[in-house]
Amino acid sequence: MENLELIVDENTSLSLYQEKDAKELFTLINSNHTHFKEWLPWLDYNTKVEDTQKFILECNANYKKGVNLTLGIHYEGKIVGSVSFNTISPIHKKAEIGYMLSEDYTGKGIMIKCCKALINFGFEKLKLNRVAILCATENIKSRAVPEKLGFKLEGILEQNEWLLDRFVDHAHYGMLNENWK
C-alpha cells in the first residue's frame, strides 16, 4: 500500500496508519477513554491491541476501495489522534469528515489545521465537490471545528446517532469546493 502522507506544518503530519501503529493507537484510545467515551460509541469494541490492528487493516482496505480515508495525526512524532473521510462517495463527489484528538492536545489548533489539510486533499486530489461534518449538537468542542473552518450549518438531523444509551441530534455542516478558501 502506498504511504500517503500530508505535511500539515513543521510539527504535524497526517499519514495512513500502519500495522506497527496499532499499539500506540490503542494506548492513545485507552488513555483517553473518558475523554472520548461521551461521543464515540465504538470505544467499547476496541478492548485489545488486536481490535486496533483489525481497525487499521479495515481502514486501509477501505482506502484502497476509495470509500474511506483514515489518517493518523502525528504531532512531534507521536500519534495524537486521527482525522478521516469516514465516507467517500466517488460517484457523488462528496465525503464526510470525522475526527478525534487526545485530550492533552486539544485547544492548540491542531485539529483545525489537520481538517484543513484533509479538505484540501479532498478537493484537489480526490476532486470532491462537497465535504460535510456532522457533530452531536451538544458536542460544542467538535462543532467549533467546522464553524472555525467556515462551514455552513445546513440543518439539524434529529436522533441521527445512537450513543450508548440515547439518541443524539447532529448538526450538519457543509462546504462546497467553490466556497473553500
VMD Tcl script that builds the backbone (N, CA, C; Angstrom):
set m [mol new atoms 543]
animate dup $m
set s [atomselect $m all]
$s set {name element resname resid chain x y z} {
  {N N MET 1 A 0.843 -1.183 0.000}
  {CA C MET 1 A 0.000 0.000 0.000}
  {C C MET 1 A 0.880 1.236 0.000}
  {N N GLU 2 A 0.451 2.226 -0.740}
  {CA C GLU 2 A 1.184 3.486 -0.767}
  {C C GLU 2 A 1.232 4.090 0.628}
  {N N ASN 3 A 2.222 4.885 0.887}
  {CA C ASN 3 A 2.331 5.536 2.183}
  {C C ASN 3 A 1.933 6.992 2.024}
  {N N LEU 4 A 0.644 7.247 2.040}
  {CA C LEU 4 A 0.119 8.600 1.895}
  {C C LEU 4 A 0.512 9.426 3.113}
  {N N GLU 5 A 1.125 10.567 2.871}
  {CA C GLU 5 A 1.476 11.472 3.965}
  {C C GLU 5 A 1.180 12.902 3.541}
  {N N LEU 6 A 0.502 13.635 4.429}
  {CA C LEU 6 A 0.229 15.045 4.210}
  {C C LEU 6 A 0.959 15.831 5.287}
  {N N ILE 7 A 1.794 16.769 4.869}
  {CA C ILE 7 A 2.503 17.622 5.828}
  {C C ILE 7 A 1.579 18.778 6.179}
  {N N VAL 8 A 1.282 18.925 7.455}
  {CA C VAL 8 A 0.372 19.969 7.933}
  {C C VAL 8 A 1.167 21.215 8.298}
  {N N ASP 9 A 2.196 21.055 9.100}
  {CA C ASP 9 A 3.112 22.135 9.461}
  {C C ASP 9 A 4.409 21.492 9.951}
  {N N GLU 10 A 5.307 22.290 10.511}
  {CA C GLU 10 A 6.614 21.755 10.902}
  {C C GLU 10 A 6.532 20.708 12.011}
  {N N ASN 11 A 5.426 20.690 12.781}
  {CA C ASN 11 A 5.280 19.732 13.874}
  {C C ASN 11 A 4.280 18.620 13.592}
  {N N THR 12 A 3.476 18.785 12.555}
  {CA C THR 12 A 2.316 17.921 12.369}
  {C C THR 12 A 2.243 17.344 10.966}
  {N N SER 13 A 1.928 16.049 10.895}
  {CA C SER 13 A 1.689 15.395 9.613}
  {C C SER 13 A 0.547 14.400 9.771}
  {N N LEU 14 A -0.019 14.025 8.647}
  {CA C LEU 14 A -1.087 13.032 8.596}
  {C C LEU 14 A -0.603 11.889 7.726}
  {N N SER 15 A -0.852 10.661 8.153}
  {CA C SER 15 A -0.488 9.526 7.304}
  {C C SER 15 A -1.391 8.342 7.604}
  {N N LEU 16 A -1.469 7.452 6.605}
  {CA C LEU 16 A -2.212 6.215 6.787}
  {C C LEU 16 A -1.617 5.462 7.974}
  {N N TYR 17 A -2.467 4.885 8.779}
  {CA C TYR 17 A -1.966 4.038 9.855}
  {C C TYR 17 A -1.317 2.799 9.261}
  {N N GLN 18 A -0.263 2.369 9.888}
  {CA C GLN 18 A 0.412 1.121 9.535}
  {C C GLN 18 A 0.140 0.121 10.661}
  {N N GLU 19 A 0.277 -1.163 10.365}
  {CA C GLU 19 A 0.046 -2.175 11.400}
  {C C GLU 19 A 0.914 -1.923 12.630}
  {N N LYS 20 A 2.125 -1.427 12.420}
  {CA C LYS 20 A 3.035 -1.163 13.534}
  {C C LYS 20 A 2.509 -0.064 14.468}
  {N N ASP 21 A 1.508 0.713 14.023}
  {CA C ASP 21 A 0.946 1.791 14.838}
  {C C ASP 21 A -0.122 1.301 15.813}
  {N N ALA 22 A -0.508 0.036 15.709}
  {CA C ALA 22 A -1.645 -0.469 16.480}
  {C C ALA 22 A -1.478 -0.277 17.984}
  {N N LYS 23 A -0.325 -0.601 18.512}
  {CA C LYS 23 A -0.122 -0.494 19.968}
  {C C LYS 23 A -0.201 0.966 20.422}
  {N N GLU 24 A 0.459 1.852 19.678}
  {CA C GLU 24 A 0.448 3.275 20.055}
  {C C GLU 24 A -0.963 3.853 19.948}
  {N N LEU 25 A -1.690 3.502 18.898}
  {CA C LEU 25 A -3.060 3.988 18.738}
  {C C LEU 25 A -3.969 3.418 19.824}
  {N N PHE 26 A -3.822 2.128 20.119}
  {CA C PHE 26 A -4.619 1.511 21.179}
  {C C PHE 26 A -4.360 2.220 22.516}
  {N N THR 27 A -3.101 2.497 22.813}
  {CA C THR 27 A -2.742 3.186 24.060}
  {C C THR 27 A -3.360 4.577 24.108}
  {N N LEU 28 A -3.327 5.297 22.977}
  {CA C LEU 28 A -3.938 6.625 22.904}
  {C C LEU 28 A -5.436 6.538 23.208}
  {N N ILE 29 A -6.119 5.602 22.559}
  {CA C ILE 29 A -7.557 5.452 22.756}
  {C C ILE 29 A -7.859 5.073 24.204}
  {N N ASN 30 A -7.098 4.113 24.724}
  {CA C ASN 30 A -7.313 3.638 26.086}
  {C C ASN 30 A -7.066 4.737 27.121}
  {N N SER 31 A -6.003 5.508 26.945}
  {CA C SER 31 A -5.673 6.554 27.920}
  {C C SER 31 A -6.623 7.756 27.825}
  {N N ASN 32 A -7.378 7.853 26.734}
  {CA C ASN 32 A -8.341 8.941 26.552}
  {C C ASN 32 A -9.782 8.435 26.613}
  {N N HIS 33 A -9.962 7.249 27.175}
  {CA C HIS 33 A -11.277 6.603 27.177}
  {C C HIS 33 A -12.360 7.527 27.728}
  {N N THR 34 A -12.112 8.140 28.856}
  {CA C THR 34 A -13.108 9.029 29.464}
  {C C THR 34 A -13.372 10.237 28.575}
  {N N HIS 35 A -12.327 10.790 27.998}
  {CA C HIS 35 A -12.433 11.955 27.111}
  {C C HIS 35 A -13.261 11.635 25.860}
  {N N PHE 36 A -13.051 10.459 25.277}
  {CA C PHE 36 A -13.736 10.070 24.042}
  {C C PHE 36 A -15.111 9.453 24.259}
  {N N LYS 37 A -15.314 8.818 25.406}
  {CA C LYS 37 A -16.483 7.953 25.640}
  {C C LYS 37 A -17.820 8.623 25.339}
  {N N GLU 38 A -17.971 9.871 25.698}
  {CA C GLU 38 A -19.264 10.539 25.540}
  {C C GLU 38 A -19.712 10.617 24.079}
  {N N TRP 39 A -18.752 10.705 23.150}
  {CA C TRP 39 A -19.119 10.965 21.755}
  {C C TRP 39 A -18.725 9.865 20.782}
  {N N LEU 40 A -17.975 8.859 21.214}
  {CA C LEU 40 A -17.514 7.798 20.310}
  {C C LEU 40 A -18.004 6.432 20.802}
  {N N PRO 41 A -19.123 5.970 20.273}
  {CA C PRO 41 A -19.715 4.732 20.785}
  {C C PRO 41 A -18.922 3.464 20.483}
  {N N TRP 42 A -18.001 3.511 19.552}
  {CA C TRP 42 A -17.244 2.319 19.177}
  {C C TRP 42 A -16.150 1.949 20.181}
  {N N LEU 43 A -15.898 2.804 21.180}
  {CA C LEU 43 A -14.828 2.540 22.141}
  {C C LEU 43 A -14.980 1.192 22.835}
  {N N ASP 44 A -16.199 0.805 23.140}
  {CA C ASP 44 A -16.434 -0.457 23.834}
  {C C ASP 44 A -16.070 -1.671 22.997}
  {N N TYR 45 A -15.873 -1.482 21.687}
  {CA C TYR 45 A -15.498 -2.581 20.802}
  {C C TYR 45 A -13.994 -2.628 20.566}
  {N N ASN 46 A -13.272 -1.693 21.151}
  {CA C ASN 46 A -11.822 -1.621 20.994}
  {C C ASN 46 A -11.189 -1.927 22.355}
  {N N THR 47 A -11.131 -3.213 22.677}
  {CA C THR 47 A -10.705 -3.604 24.025}
  {C C THR 47 A -9.318 -4.207 24.092}
  {N N LYS 48 A -8.709 -4.488 22.935}
  {CA C LYS 48 A -7.355 -5.048 22.917}
  {C C LYS 48 A -6.628 -4.579 21.657}
  {N N VAL 49 A -5.321 -4.702 21.661}
  {CA C VAL 49 A -4.499 -4.240 20.544}
  {C C VAL 49 A -4.939 -4.897 19.234}
  {N N GLU 50 A -5.365 -6.143 19.295}
  {CA C GLU 50 A -5.807 -6.845 18.095}
  {C C GLU 50 A -7.015 -6.158 17.456}
  {N N ASP 51 A -7.892 -5.570 18.277}
  {CA C ASP 51 A -9.036 -4.817 17.740}
  {C C ASP 51 A -8.548 -3.611 16.950}
  {N N THR 52 A -7.532 -2.957 17.476}
  {CA C THR 52 A -6.971 -1.789 16.793}
  {C C THR 52 A -6.264 -2.206 15.510}
  {N N GLN 53 A -5.567 -3.351 15.532}
  {CA C GLN 53 A -4.931 -3.864 14.309}
  {C C GLN 53 A -5.984 -4.132 13.234}
  {N N LYS 54 A -7.088 -4.742 13.637}
  {CA C LYS 54 A -8.175 -5.041 12.692}
  {C C LYS 54 A -8.741 -3.742 12.115}
  {N N PHE 55 A -8.918 -2.733 12.976}
  {CA C PHE 55 A -9.407 -1.422 12.544}
  {C C PHE 55 A -8.473 -0.833 11.480}
  {N N ILE 56 A -7.172 -0.890 11.724}
  {CA C ILE 56 A -6.190 -0.339 10.787}
  {C C ILE 56 A -6.271 -1.061 9.440}
  {N N LEU 57 A -6.352 -2.375 9.467}
  {CA C LEU 57 A -6.449 -3.158 8.226}
  {C C LEU 57 A -7.723 -2.814 7.460}
  {N N GLU 58 A -8.840 -2.677 8.173}
  {CA C GLU 58 A -10.113 -2.315 7.532}
  {C C GLU 58 A -10.043 -0.919 6.918}
  {N N CYS 59 A -9.468 0.027 7.653}
  {CA C CYS 59 A -9.341 1.395 7.132}
  {C C CYS 59 A -8.520 1.419 5.850}
  {N N ASN 60 A -7.394 0.720 5.848}
  {CA C ASN 60 A -6.529 0.722 4.672}
  {C C ASN 60 A -7.173 -0.004 3.495}
  {N N ALA 61 A -7.917 -1.078 3.772}
  {CA C ALA 61 A -8.635 -1.776 2.694}
  {C C ALA 61 A -9.714 -0.869 2.108}
  {N N ASN 62 A -10.417 -0.131 2.975}
  {CA C ASN 62 A -11.454 0.791 2.502}
  {C C ASN 62 A -10.853 1.960 1.722}
  {N N TYR 63 A -9.647 2.388 2.090}
  {CA C TYR 63 A -8.978 3.432 1.320}
  {C C TYR 63 A -8.650 2.916 -0.084}
  {N N LYS 64 A -8.158 1.690 -0.163}
  {CA C LYS 64 A -7.859 1.094 -1.474}
  {C C LYS 64 A -9.106 1.032 -2.351}
  {N N LYS 65 A -10.270 0.808 -1.728}
  {CA C LYS 65 A -11.544 0.755 -2.462}
  {C C LYS 65 A -12.061 2.152 -2.799}
  {N N GLY 66 A -11.481 3.178 -2.164}
  {CA C GLY 66 A -11.899 4.553 -2.428}
  {C C GLY 66 A -13.129 5.001 -1.661}
  {N N VAL 67 A -13.464 4.305 -0.570}
  {CA C VAL 67 A -14.690 4.640 0.164}
  {C C VAL 67 A -14.439 5.228 1.549}
  {N N ASN 68 A -13.177 5.329 1.964}
  {CA C ASN 68 A -12.837 5.827 3.290}
  {C C ASN 68 A -11.375 6.256 3.251}
  {N N LEU 69 A -11.024 7.199 4.099}
  {CA C LEU 69 A -9.620 7.585 4.252}
  {C C LEU 69 A -9.404 7.995 5.697}
  {N N THR 70 A -8.697 7.164 6.447}
  {CA C THR 70 A -8.415 7.448 7.853}
  {C C THR 70 A -6.925 7.684 8.009}
  {N N LEU 71 A -6.588 8.853 8.551}
  {CA C LEU 71 A -5.194 9.240 8.717}
  {C C LEU 71 A -4.869 9.488 10.182}
  {N N GLY 72 A -3.715 9.007 10.591}
  {CA C GLY 72 A -3.236 9.292 11.932}
  {C C GLY 72 A -2.677 10.700 11.981}
  {N N ILE 73 A -2.937 11.376 13.087}
  {CA C ILE 73 A -2.350 12.699 13.309}
  {C C ILE 73 A -1.062 12.484 14.100}
  {N N HIS 74 A 0.057 12.878 13.499}
  {CA C HIS 74 A 1.369 12.745 14.135}
  {C C HIS 74 A 1.832 14.146 14.516}
  {N N TYR 75 A 1.969 14.363 15.806}
  {CA C TYR 75 A 2.414 15.663 16.311}
  {C C TYR 75 A 3.738 15.443 17.028}
  {N N GLU 76 A 4.782 16.085 16.543}
  {CA C GLU 76 A 6.132 15.926 17.073}
  {C C GLU 76 A 6.493 14.441 17.170}
  {N N GLY 77 A 6.122 13.679 16.126}
  {CA C GLY 77 A 6.486 12.276 16.032}
  {C C GLY 77 A 5.611 11.305 16.801}
  {N N LYS 78 A 4.585 11.802 17.453}
  {CA C LYS 78 A 3.731 10.959 18.287}
  {C C LYS 78 A 2.305 10.962 17.735}
  {N N ILE 79 A 1.641 9.805 17.735}
  {CA C ILE 79 A 0.245 9.744 17.308}
  {C C ILE 79 A -0.616 10.375 18.402}
  {N N VAL 80 A -1.382 11.409 18.017}
  {CA C VAL 80 A -2.214 12.119 18.992}
  {C C VAL 80 A -3.702 12.090 18.633}
  {N N GLY 81 A -4.045 11.469 17.496}
  {CA C GLY 81 A -5.444 11.403 17.101}
  {C C GLY 81 A -5.583 10.938 15.678}
  {N N SER 82 A -6.762 11.167 15.132}
  {CA C SER 82 A -6.994 10.826 13.730}
  {C C SER 82 A -7.999 11.781 13.117}
  {N N VAL 83 A -7.927 11.872 11.810}
  {CA C VAL 83 A -8.878 12.649 11.027}
  {C C VAL 83 A -9.184 11.804 9.799}
  {N N SER 84 A -10.442 11.807 9.401}
  {CA C SER 84 A -10.796 10.885 8.322}
  {C C SER 84 A -11.941 11.404 7.467}
  {N N PHE 85 A -11.972 10.878 6.262}
  {CA C PHE 85 A -13.180 10.908 5.470}
  {C C PHE 85 A -13.857 9.583 5.831}
  {N N ASN 86 A -14.801 9.629 6.772}
  {CA C ASN 86 A -15.478 8.402 7.212}
  {C C ASN 86 A -16.179 7.721 6.054}
  {N N THR 87 A -16.726 8.533 5.179}
  {CA C THR 87 A -17.340 8.008 3.963}
  {C C THR 87 A -16.892 8.886 2.799}
  {N N ILE 88 A -16.626 8.227 1.695}
  {CA C ILE 88 A -16.322 8.924 0.449}
  {C C ILE 88 A -17.262 8.339 -0.603}
  {N N SER 89 A -17.959 9.215 -1.308}
  {CA C SER 89 A -18.808 8.774 -2.412}
  {C C SER 89 A -18.216 9.325 -3.705}
  {N N PRO 90 A -17.384 8.517 -4.383}
  {CA C PRO 90 A -16.768 8.990 -5.625}
  {C C PRO 90 A -17.800 9.371 -6.683}
  {N N ILE 91 A -18.900 8.643 -6.740}
  {CA C ILE 91 A -19.935 8.917 -7.738}
  {C C ILE 91 A -20.540 10.304 -7.527}
  {N N HIS 92 A -20.807 10.632 -6.268}
  {CA C HIS 92 A -21.433 11.919 -5.958}
  {C C HIS 92 A -20.412 13.002 -5.617}
  {N N LYS 93 A -19.125 12.618 -5.614}
  {CA C LYS 93 A -18.029 13.560 -5.363}
  {C C LYS 93 A -18.194 14.286 -4.026}
  {N N LYS 94 A -18.459 13.487 -2.971}
  {CA C LYS 94 A -18.626 14.063 -1.648}
  {C C LYS 94 A -18.038 13.141 -0.593}
  {N N ALA 95 A -17.760 13.708 0.567}
  {CA C ALA 95 A -17.202 12.950 1.685}
  {C C ALA 95 A -17.673 13.573 2.994}
  {N N GLU 96 A -17.565 12.768 4.051}
  {CA C GLU 96 A -17.945 13.221 5.393}
  {C C GLU 96 A -16.751 13.020 6.328}
  {N N ILE 97 A -16.414 14.060 7.063}
  {CA C ILE 97 A -15.241 14.054 7.937}
  {C C ILE 97 A -15.605 13.626 9.353}
  {N N GLY 98 A -14.674 12.885 9.970}
  {CA C GLY 98 A -14.735 12.556 11.393}
  {C C GLY 98 A -13.363 12.792 11.995}
  {N N TYR 99 A -13.297 12.980 13.305}
  {CA C TYR 99 A -12.009 13.239 13.938}
  {C C TYR 99 A -12.040 12.937 15.425}
  {N N MET 100 A -10.855 12.707 15.966}
  {CA C MET 100 A -10.659 12.565 17.410}
  {C C MET 100 A -9.251 13.043 17.722}
  {N N LEU 101 A -9.101 13.617 18.911}
  {CA C LEU 101 A -7.811 14.154 19.312}
  {C C LEU 101 A -7.617 13.931 20.803}
  {N N SER 102 A -6.440 13.477 21.170}
  {CA C SER 102 A -6.101 13.270 22.570}
  {C C SER 102 A -6.385 14.540 23.373}
  {N N GLU 103 A -6.920 14.351 24.556}
  {CA C GLU 103 A -7.277 15.495 25.406}
  {C C GLU 103 A -6.091 16.405 25.667}
  {N N ASP 104 A -4.901 15.834 25.794}
  {CA C ASP 104 A -3.692 16.628 26.063}
  {C C ASP 104 A -3.331 17.583 24.932}
  {N N TYR 105 A -3.892 17.372 23.737}
  {CA C TYR 105 A -3.525 18.174 22.577}
  {C C TYR 105 A -4.661 19.065 22.078}
  {N N THR 106 A -5.777 19.078 22.788}
  {CA C THR 106 A -6.878 19.944 22.381}
  {C C THR 106 A -6.553 21.400 22.713}
  {N N GLY 107 A -7.189 22.292 21.998}
  {CA C GLY 107 A -7.010 23.719 22.266}
  {C C GLY 107 A -5.750 24.324 21.673}
  {N N LYS 108 A -5.031 23.600 20.847}
  {CA C LYS 108 A -3.784 24.084 20.246}
  {C C LYS 108 A -3.938 24.389 18.747}
  {N N GLY 109 A -5.153 24.200 18.213}
  {CA C GLY 109 A -5.391 24.451 16.796}
  {C C GLY 109 A -4.974 23.307 15.896}
  {N N ILE 110 A -4.569 22.195 16.472}
  {CA C ILE 110 A -4.101 21.051 15.687}
  {C C ILE 110 A -5.207 20.513 14.791}
  {N N MET 111 A -6.403 20.326 15.354}
  {CA C MET 111 A -7.475 19.720 14.568}
  {C C MET 111 A -7.917 20.622 13.418}
  {N N ILE 112 A -7.944 21.917 13.637}
  {CA C ILE 112 A -8.313 22.846 12.557}
  {C C ILE 112 A -7.335 22.681 11.393}
  {N N LYS 113 A -6.036 22.679 11.694}
  {CA C LYS 113 A -5.017 22.548 10.638}
  {C C LYS 113 A -5.104 21.196 9.941}
  {N N CYS 114 A -5.365 20.137 10.721}
  {CA C CYS 114 A -5.441 18.797 10.132}
  {C C CYS 114 A -6.669 18.659 9.233}
  {N N CYS 115 A -7.799 19.179 9.684}
  {CA C CYS 115 A -9.004 19.139 8.847}
  {C C CYS 115 A -8.797 19.940 7.571}
  {N N LYS 116 A -8.139 21.088 7.699}
  {CA C LYS 116 A -7.854 21.922 6.524}
  {C C LYS 116 A -7.012 21.146 5.507}
  {N N ALA 117 A -5.991 20.434 5.990}
  {CA C ALA 117 A -5.139 19.646 5.097}
  {C C ALA 117 A -5.937 18.528 4.434}
  {N N LEU 118 A -6.807 17.864 5.194}
  {CA C LEU 118 A -7.622 16.788 4.630}
  {C C LEU 118 A -8.610 17.333 3.602}
  {N N ILE 119 A -9.225 18.459 3.908}
  {CA C ILE 119 A -10.179 19.073 2.977}
  {C C ILE 119 A -9.469 19.490 1.686}
  {N N ASN 120 A -8.301 20.100 1.811}
  {CA C ASN 120 A -7.523 20.457 0.625}
  {C C ASN 120 A -7.237 19.220 -0.226}
  {N N PHE 121 A -6.827 18.133 0.415}
  {CA C PHE 121 A -6.560 16.883 -0.284}
  {C C PHE 121 A -7.833 16.395 -0.985}
  {N N GLY 122 A -8.947 16.467 -0.293}
  {CA C GLY 122 A -10.214 16.020 -0.871}
  {C C GLY 122 A -10.617 16.814 -2.100}
  {N N PHE 123 A -10.527 18.131 -1.998}
  {CA C PHE 123 A -10.925 18.962 -3.133}
  {C C PHE 123 A -9.918 18.890 -4.278}
  {N N GLU 124 A -8.619 18.885 -3.957}
  {CA C GLU 124 A -7.592 18.917 -5.006}
  {C C GLU 124 A -7.300 17.545 -5.606}
  {N N LYS 125 A -7.077 16.545 -4.779}
  {CA C LYS 125 A -6.642 15.233 -5.271}
  {C C LYS 125 A -7.798 14.279 -5.555}
  {N N LEU 126 A -8.821 14.291 -4.680}
  {CA C LEU 126 A -9.949 13.379 -4.879}
  {C C LEU 126 A -11.037 13.998 -5.744}
  {N N LYS 127 A -10.870 15.284 -6.064}
  {CA C LYS 127 A -11.820 16.013 -6.921}
  {C C LYS 127 A -13.239 16.022 -6.352}
  {N N LEU 128 A -13.327 16.154 -5.010}
  {CA C LEU 128 A -14.636 16.229 -4.364}
  {C C LEU 128 A -15.283 17.573 -4.664}
  {N N ASN 129 A -16.585 17.591 -4.653}
  {CA C ASN 129 A -17.339 18.831 -4.783}
  {C C ASN 129 A -17.856 19.308 -3.435}
  {N N ARG 130 A -18.069 18.354 -2.518}
  {CA C ARG 130 A -18.724 18.677 -1.256}
  {C C ARG 130 A -18.103 17.884 -0.120}
  {N N VAL 131 A -17.915 18.556 1.022}
  {CA C VAL 131 A -17.452 17.908 2.246}
  {C C VAL 131 A -18.426 18.283 3.356}
  {N N ALA 132 A -18.798 17.279 4.155}
  {CA C ALA 132 A -19.711 17.504 5.279}
  {C C ALA 132 A -19.030 17.102 6.582}
  {N N ILE 133 A -19.451 17.751 7.649}
  {CA C ILE 133 A -19.051 17.379 9.007}
  {C C ILE 133 A -20.325 17.323 9.837}
  {N N LEU 134 A -20.562 16.173 10.469}
  {CA C LEU 134 A -21.707 16.013 11.353}
  {C C LEU 134 A -21.200 15.890 12.778}
  {N N CYS 135 A -21.790 16.660 13.687}
  {CA C CYS 135 A -21.391 16.643 15.094}
  {C C CYS 135 A -22.644 16.582 15.961}
  {N N ALA 136 A -22.548 15.869 17.066}
  {CA C ALA 136 A -23.649 15.902 18.020}
  {C C ALA 136 A -23.884 17.362 18.408}
  {N N THR 137 A -25.135 17.767 18.442}
  {CA C THR 137 A -25.442 19.174 18.707}
  {C C THR 137 A -24.883 19.639 20.053}
  {N N GLU 138 A -24.773 18.734 21.011}
  {CA C GLU 138 A -24.273 19.105 22.346}
  {C C GLU 138 A -22.749 19.075 22.446}
  {N N ASN 139 A -22.069 18.586 21.415}
  {CA C ASN 139 A -20.617 18.493 21.439}
  {C C ASN 139 A -20.015 19.809 20.930}
  {N N ILE 140 A -19.966 20.770 21.815}
  {CA C ILE 140 A -19.555 22.140 21.483}
  {C C ILE 140 A -18.133 22.191 20.925}
  {N N LYS 141 A -17.209 21.436 21.513}
  {CA C LYS 141 A -15.816 21.457 21.031}
  {C C LYS 141 A -15.714 20.917 19.611}
  {N N SER 142 A -16.449 19.857 19.326}
  {CA C SER 142 A -16.419 19.295 17.976}
  {C C SER 142 A -17.072 20.243 16.975}
  {N N ARG 143 A -18.144 20.869 17.378}
  {CA C ARG 143 A -18.835 21.803 16.483}
  {C C ARG 143 A -17.979 23.023 16.164}
  {N N ALA 144 A -17.067 23.371 17.052}
  {CA C ALA 144 A -16.200 24.533 16.817}
  {C C ALA 144 A -15.319 24.341 15.584}
  {N N VAL 145 A -14.991 23.082 15.252}
  {CA C VAL 145 A -14.103 22.820 14.118}
  {C C VAL 145 A -14.728 23.291 12.802}
  {N N PRO 146 A -15.903 22.781 12.408}
  {CA C PRO 146 A -16.467 23.259 11.139}
  {C C PRO 146 A -16.799 24.749 11.168}
  {N N GLU 147 A -17.181 25.252 12.333}
  {CA C GLU 147 A -17.508 26.677 12.430}
  {C C GLU 147 A -16.271 27.539 12.188}
  {N N LYS 148 A -15.129 27.152 12.768}
  {CA C LYS 148 A -13.886 27.903 12.548}
  {C C LYS 148 A -13.380 27.774 11.114}
  {N N LEU 149 A -13.726 26.663 10.463}
  {CA C LEU 149 A -13.302 26.442 9.082}
  {C C LEU 149 A -14.229 27.111 8.072}
  {N N GLY 150 A -15.292 27.751 8.549}
  {CA C GLY 150 A -16.194 28.467 7.657}
  {C C GLY 150 A -17.268 27.607 7.009}
  {N N PHE 151 A -17.501 26.410 7.535}
  {CA C PHE 151 A -18.568 25.559 7.017}
  {C C PHE 151 A -19.924 26.190 7.333}
  {N N LYS 152 A -20.893 25.876 6.513}
  {CA C LYS 152 A -22.249 26.383 6.684}
  {C C LYS 152 A -23.072 25.354 7.462}
  {N N LEU 153 A -23.752 25.813 8.507}
  {CA C LEU 153 A -24.680 24.939 9.226}
  {C C LEU 153 A -25.900 24.766 8.336}
  {N N GLU 154 A -26.111 23.536 7.864}
  {CA C GLU 154 A -27.180 23.274 6.901}
  {C C GLU 154 A -28.444 22.725 7.543}
  {N N GLY 155 A -28.360 22.348 8.806}
  {CA C GLY 155 A -29.551 21.856 9.482}
  {C C GLY 155 A -29.209 20.939 10.639}
  {N N ILE 156 A -30.254 20.521 11.326}
  {CA C ILE 156 A -30.131 19.600 12.449}
  {C C ILE 156 A -30.829 18.300 12.060}
  {N N LEU 157 A -30.120 17.194 12.203}
  {CA C LEU 157 A -30.679 15.879 11.938}
  {C C LEU 157 A -31.097 15.274 13.275}
  {N N GLU 158 A -32.388 15.161 13.480}
  {CA C GLU 158 A -32.892 14.686 14.766}
  {C C GLU 158 A -32.624 13.203 14.965}
  {N N GLN 159 A -32.203 12.870 16.182}
  {CA C GLN 159 A -31.954 11.485 16.586}
  {C C GLN 159 A -31.160 10.727 15.519}
  {N N ASN 160 A -30.056 11.304 15.102}
  {CA C ASN 160 A -29.270 10.761 13.990}
  {C C ASN 160 A -28.286 9.676 14.398}
  {N N GLU 161 A -27.962 9.588 15.696}
  {CA C GLU 161 A -26.977 8.591 16.125}
  {C C GLU 161 A -27.339 8.060 17.501}
  {N N TRP 162 A -27.158 6.751 17.669}
  {CA C TRP 162 A -27.343 6.124 18.972}
  {C C TRP 162 A -26.000 6.158 19.695}
  {N N LEU 163 A -25.958 6.847 20.834}
  {CA C LEU 163 A -24.726 6.934 21.626}
  {C C LEU 163 A -24.945 6.242 22.964}
  {N N LEU 164 A -24.572 5.003 23.019}
  {CA C LEU 164 A -24.561 4.194 24.229}
  {C C LEU 164 A -25.935 3.980 24.861}
  {N N ASP 165 A -26.600 5.060 25.251}
  {CA C ASP 165 A -27.877 4.896 25.957}
  {C C ASP 165 A -28.943 5.886 25.490}
  {N N ARG 166 A -28.642 6.591 24.411}
  {CA C ARG 166 A -29.576 7.620 23.966}
  {C C ARG 166 A -29.316 7.983 22.509}
  {N N PHE 167 A -30.340 8.554 21.878}
  {CA C PHE 167 A -30.154 9.127 20.550}
  {C C PHE 167 A -29.686 10.565 20.717}
  {N N VAL 168 A -28.830 11.015 19.795}
  {CA C VAL 168 A -28.409 12.416 19.802}
  {C C VAL 168 A -28.701 13.011 18.431}
  {N N ASP 169 A -29.006 14.301 18.450}
  {CA C ASP 169 A -29.193 15.058 17.218}
  {C C ASP 169 A -27.817 15.454 16.686}
  {N N HIS 170 A -27.731 15.630 15.378}
  {CA C HIS 170 A -26.485 16.066 14.751}
  {C C HIS 170 A -26.670 17.407 14.056}
  {N N ALA 171 A -25.690 18.278 14.246}
  {CA C ALA 171 A -25.598 19.493 13.438}
  {C C ALA 171 A -24.895 19.075 12.147}
  {N N HIS 172 A -25.492 19.418 11.019}
  {CA C HIS 172 A -24.944 19.040 9.711}
  {C C HIS 172 A -24.327 20.278 9.064}
  {N N TYR 173 A -23.004 20.242 8.910}
  {CA C TYR 173 A -22.260 21.343 8.296}
  {C C TYR 173 A -21.788 20.919 6.917}
  {N N GLY 174 A -21.772 21.849 5.971}
  {CA C GLY 174 A -21.313 21.537 4.633}
  {C C GLY 174 A -20.415 22.616 4.060}
  {N N MET 175 A -19.563 22.179 3.138}
  {CA C MET 175 A -18.670 23.088 2.417}
  {C C MET 175 A -18.583 22.594 0.980}
  {N N LEU 176 A -18.785 23.515 0.031}
  {CA C LEU 176 A -18.608 23.195 -1.381}
  {C C LEU 176 A -17.223 23.599 -1.816}
  {N N ASN 177 A -16.686 22.890 -2.778}
  {CA C ASN 177 A -15.359 23.200 -3.306}
  {C C ASN 177 A -15.280 24.663 -3.735}
  {N N GLU 178 A -16.305 25.150 -4.415}
  {CA C GLU 178 A -16.292 26.528 -4.930}
  {C C GLU 178 A -16.258 27.586 -3.819}
  {N N ASN 179 A -16.635 27.213 -2.603}
  {CA C ASN 179 A -16.643 28.160 -1.477}
  {C C ASN 179 A -15.436 28.012 -0.556}
  {N N TRP 180 A -14.609 27.007 -0.820}
  {CA C TRP 180 A -13.448 26.743 0.037}
  {C C TRP 180 A -12.371 27.780 -0.222}
  {N N LYS 181 A -11.801 28.288 0.826}
  {CA C LYS 181 A -10.769 29.333 0.716}
  {C C LYS 181 A -9.442 28.787 0.263}
}
mol reanalyze $m
mol bondsrecalc $m
mol representation Tube
mol addrep $m
